[in-house]
């Protein structure tokens, strides 16, 4: 990609001569593999059907069964065809348009009607209304969804219309099924990771003193969209400053606040959630506008050592907690603390925080805030298997200084496969390089 840089807020991207790479797609063989694995788990639990809905959740959970996102509920029986229930006709018409273009849909039974009563109607039609029904969505289903996402109204209407059925929480069984990726899924994940790498390169090119956070944000997102990808919530976290401990979407995107202009001495840091075909190629990119201070240089070195320690620990048969412990050691030894996770699975499963060295913020407003949480490891006993994907995202903090780097890693039969390069260490721009 080339760019015309005529001023801090006028970073004008020029379309490259070459067309973007076309991403891979999923076959009906992949559909059959997923459905067979799903039904094997249902039989283990004695389930007649499973109901999976998106309910505006982060992971768009129904997509795994239908290779689509239609704001829908999927009623998936132990035998026979599943039914897709969407709240509006245009959602379903989109699927029909793909079919008109020669793309075979994964399901044939599309219906309008989204609520618990509509799902119950399908269950009764299939003669399963006295059986055991699995529900996905009780929780946890994603960060920020620790108590699930199943709407009370949906639950009330479903149980009202199926008085003879019994219900089972199938949430963790379902999300665990998604954790181990097939070869076709890994192809999608690698594509998303390559697009994230391109987005990181663009971020490095446009991040210069005087540019606004909004201009940087726009160019990153343009590169993602140009390659036919989406970005999963929270889309793009981007913050800047020499000592900015905050994280999440930039302040100006969630409230009426002017975007900050970056300057020499800053770290401009982003968490990029590129998503393709339901697979998320998340990265944490950090650009230093040199010269940065000694504290940030130390944090950058510690974060990289933590990343390398994580790589060395990854192999089939080790637990998720063992990898977190390996990543924690360089942070603890350097006297740093961490605000955000060091590691998580790519698709919801395990997440690893560390409580190391938090005494350094005791007595501060940040310390009072962090004192309200207990950092730890969720599902540390998860045993790594080939095909699982992880996000190594070490963050090293000293006081209010914070450096966050990271990229995707796939567990292989012999160890690991790194999916990213640029975001796995701090990238430096000399402040003399202006737009």
Secondary structure as UniProt FT lines:
FT   STRAND          2..5
FT   TURN            8..9
FT   STRAND          11..14
FT   HELIX           28..45
FT   STRAND          49..53
FT   TURN            55..56
FT   TURN            58..59
FT   TURN            61..62
FT   HELIX           63..66
FT   STRAND          72..77
FT   STRAND          83..86
FT   HELIX           89..100
FT   TURN            101..102
FT   STRAND          109..112
FT   HELIX           116..125
FT   TURN            126..127
FT   TURN            129..130
FT   STRAND          132..136
FT   TURN            143..144
FT   TURN            146..147
FT   HELIX           152..161
FT   TURN            163..164
FT   STRAND          166..169
FT   HELIX           171..179
FT   HELIX           183..206
FT   TURN            209..210
FT   HELIX           213..226
FT   TURN            227..228
FT   STRAND          230..241
FT   HELIX           251..254
FT   TURN            264..265
FT   STRAND          267..276
FT   TURN            277..278
FT   STRAND          279..290
FT   HELIX           294..313
FT   TURN            316..317
FT   HELIX           320..333
FT   TURN            334..335
FT   STRAND          343..345
FT   STRAND          351..352
FT   TURN            356..357
FT   HELIX           358..361
FT   TURN            362..363
FT   HELIX           365..370
FT   TURN            371..372
FT   STRAND          377..378
FT   TURN            379..381
FT   TURN            386..387
FT   STRAND          388..392
FT   STRAND          395..398
FT   TURN            399..400
FT   STRAND          401..404
FT   STRAND          406..411
FT   STRAND          416..418
FT   HELIX           422..424
FT   STRAND          427..430
FT   TURN            431..432
//
